[in-house]
């Protein structure tokens, strides 16, 4: 069942939600340490993660899919959130330097077409980060959190999707090594679990973060018309 905007918003006000926000935000800050002057798009529910870029980014758009619903973001000031059809994004080609996709692809009706739409809007040399539930992680095995709904992914499945959408992987990371239970959500426990997981079981994080850049700008499912040379028949 597709989690709506109210469920997602309420989750990020809980202890588990704060834990997710802290861990994923830390990873994103490592992948993208300098966002000054960048044009940034968030698709899905990135409200919990993009606050760190508000002061530095030149333009920040928080797009939410129609099936999920939309909320005002930020809570005060100019509205930067918009409701979109993810299969027909209302953005020009080559207009975003950075794209964050979170709480979206696991419930997307057509993940490949959605990624193709995002690739179209990504500038040459730009970066896209996909945040998805890890198939072998504990967070995808419980409905206690939004990561337990819809699809979960392995790293190689993400690579395959990237390849088909014209993207090439440039970096990867994992987060949420602690079990998805509020008892582990204190600040002291979070840091200890993340450090321990990174050292002893680095491939068992609950969430995958995979970064990619544009490799080509061709829809792989669109038939390509190729000219064929037909010599003129001699009389």
C-alpha positions in Angstrom: 0.0 0.0 0.0 1.4 3.4 -1.0 2.1 5.5 2.1 0.5 8.9 1.8 1.9 12.3 2.7 0.3 12.2 6.2 1.9 8.8 7.1 5.3 9.9 5.9 5.1 13.3 7.7 4.0 11.6 10.9 6.7 9.0 10.7 9.5 11.6 10.6 8.1 13.1 13.8 8.7 9.8 15.7 12.0 8.6 17.2 12.5 6.2 14.4 11.9 9.0 11.9 14.5 11.2 13.6 16.9 8.3 13.4 16.4 7.9 9.7 16.8 11.6 9.2 20.1 11.8 11.1 21.6 8.8 9.4 20.6 9.5 5.8 21.4 13.2 6.1 24.9 12.4 7.3 25.5 10.2 4.3 24.1 12.8 1.9 26.4 15.4 3.4 29.3 13.1 2.7 28.3 12.5 -0.9 27.4 16.1 -1.6 29.5 18.3 0.7 29.3 21.5 -1.4 25.9 22.6 -2.7 26.6 26.3 -3.2 24.9 27.7 -6.3 23.4 24.3 -7.3 20.0 23.7 -8.8 18.5 20.8 -6.8 15.4 18.6 -7.3 14.0 16.3 -4.7 11.4 13.7 -5.9 9.3 11.6 -3.5 9.5 12.7 0.1 12.8 14.4 0.6 11.5 17.1 3.1 13.4 15.4 5.9 16.8 15.5 4.1 16.9 18.7 2.0 16.8 21.2 4.8 20.6 21.2 5.0 20.7 22.6 1.5 18.3 25.5 1.8 20.9 28.1 2.5 23.4 27.1 -0.1 21.4 25.8 -3.1 20.6 28.4 -5.8 17.2 26.7 -6.5 15.6 23.9 -4.5 12.4 22.2 -5.7 10.6 19.6 -3.5 8.5 17.6 -5.9 6.0 15.0 -4.6 4.1 12.4 -6.7 0.4 12.8 -7.2 -0.5 9.4 -5.6 1.4 10.4 -2.5 0.0 13.9 -2.0 1.8 17.1 -1.3 2.5 19.3 1.8 3.7 22.8 2.1 7.5 22.9 2.4 9.1 24.7 4.0 6.5 25.4 6.7 7.3 29.1 6.6 8.4 31.4 3.8 8.1 30.9 0.0 6.6 27.5 -0.9 9.1 25.2 -2.7 7.0 22.1 -2.9 5.0 21.0 -6.0 2.7 18.1 -6.9 3.9 16.3 -10.1 3.2 13.3 -12.4 6.4 11.4 -12.1 5.9 9.9 -15.6 5.6 13.4 -17.1 7.8 15.7 -15.0 7.1 19.4 -15.8 10.8 20.4 -15.9 12.9 21.3 -18.8 15.8 19.2 -20.0 19.2 19.7 -18.4 18.0 22.0 -15.6 19.1 20.3 -12.4 22.7 19.8 -11.1 21.6 17.5 -8.3 18.5 15.2 -7.9 17.6 13.3 -4.8 15.0 10.5 -5.0 13.7 9.2 -1.7 10.5 7.3 -0.7 9.5 7.1 -4.4 11.0 4.3 -6.5 9.8 1.5 -4.3 6.2 2.4 -5.1 6.6 3.8 -8.6 4.3 2.2 -11.2 7.2 2.3 -13.8 10.6 2.7 -12.1 12.5 2.7 -15.4 10.4 5.4 -17.0 10.5 7.5 -13.9 14.3 7.3 -13.9 14.4 8.2 -17.5 12.3 11.3 -16.8 14.8 12.3 -14.1 17.8 11.6 -16.4 16.3 14.0 -18.9 16.2 16.8 -16.4 19.8 16.2 -15.1 22.5 18.3 -16.6 25.6 16.7 -18.1 27.9 15.9 -15.3 25.2 16.3 -12.7 24.5 13.8 -9.9 21.5 11.8 -8.9 21.2 10.0 -5.6 18.7 7.2 -5.1 17.6 6.3 -1.5 15.9 2.9 -1.4 15.2 0.1 1.0 18.0 -2.5 1.0 16.6 -6.0 0.1 18.8 -7.8 2.7 18.4 -5.2 5.4 16.1 -5.4 8.4 14.2 -2.2 7.5 12.6 -3.7 4.4 11.3 -6.6 6.5 8.9 -4.7 8.7 5.9 -2.4 8.0 6.8 -0.3 11.1 8.5 2.2 8.7 7.9 3.5 5.1 10.9 1.4 4.0 8.9 -1.7 4.6 6.4 -0.9 1.9 6.6 -1.6 -1.8 9.8 -2.9 -3.5 13.2 -3.3 -1.9 16.4 -3.3 -4.0 19.8 -5.0 -4.1 22.7 -2.9 -5.2 22.9 -4.9 -8.5 19.3 -4.2 -9.2 19.9 -0.5 -8.8 22.9 -0.7 -11.1 20.7 -2.5 -13.8 18.1 0.2 -13.5 20.7 2.9 -13.8 22.2 1.3 -16.9 18.8 1.1 -18.6 18.0 4.7 -17.8 21.2 6.1 -19.1 23.0 6.5 -15.8 26.3 5.3 -14.5 27.1 4.7 -10.8 29.7 7.0 -9.3 29.4 6.2 -5.6 27.4 4.1 -3.1 26.8 4.1 0.7 24.5 2.4 3.2 22.8 3.6 6.4 20.5 2.4 9.2 22.5 -0.5 10.6 20.4 -0.5 13.8 17.2 -2.6 13.9 14.0 -0.6 13.2 12.9 -0.3 16.8 12.5 2.9 18.9 14.7 1.5 21.6 17.7 1.9 19.3 16.8 5.5 18.3 18.6 7.4 21.0 21.5 9.6 19.7 24.1 7.5 21.5 22.7 4.2 20.2 22.5 5.6 16.6 26.1 6.6 16.4 27.3 3.4 18.0 25.3 1.2 15.6 26.3 3.1 12.5 30.0 3.0 13.4 29.8 -0.7 14.3 27.9 -1.6 11.2 30.3 0.3 8.9 33.1 -1.8 10.3 31.7 -5.3 10.9 28.8 -5.7 8.5 29.1 -2.9 5.9 26.8 -4.6 3.4 23.8 -5.0 5.7 22.5 -1.5 6.1 18.8 -1.0 6.0 19.0 1.7 3.3 21.0 2.0 0.1 22.2 5.3 -1.2 23.5 5.1 -4.8 24.8 8.0 -6.7 24.9 8.2 -10.5 25.7 10.6 -13.3 24.2 10.8 -16.8 25.8 8.5 -19.4 23.5 9.0 -22.4 20.2 10.7 -23.3 18.3 7.9 -25.1 15.2 6.1 -23.9 16.4 2.5 -24.2 12.8 1.3 -24.9 12.1 3.6 -27.8 12.7 1.9 -31.2 15.6 3.6 -33.0 15.1 4.4 -36.6 18.2 3.5 -38.6 18.8 4.4 -42.3 19.3 1.4 -44.6 21.3 1.7 -47.8 19.4 0.2 -50.7 21.4 0.4 -54.0 19.4 1.3 -57.0 18.6 -1.7 -59.2 20.4 -1.7 -62.5 18.2 -2.0 -65.6 
